[in-house]
């Protein structure tokens, strides 16, 4: 399953649309990679695992439906901590 993380988003979307891979399986793959690999990298400031899994259970239609998309910490996202990678904004939730 890990190999799907190296496919393009378009290829992942095709697998989800064809029913060869569920959106939940895809999200779980990425969450597992984040958990295993991100400790020393600290690439993710905030991981919304529960929200990602909830959305994966009912993916939106569209060209990338069912494919998890990371959002950079510089993009204000309603209800999600957005720090702009700055301690002054450590508790900022737009």
Beta strands, then each sheet from edge to edge (+ up, - down):
end
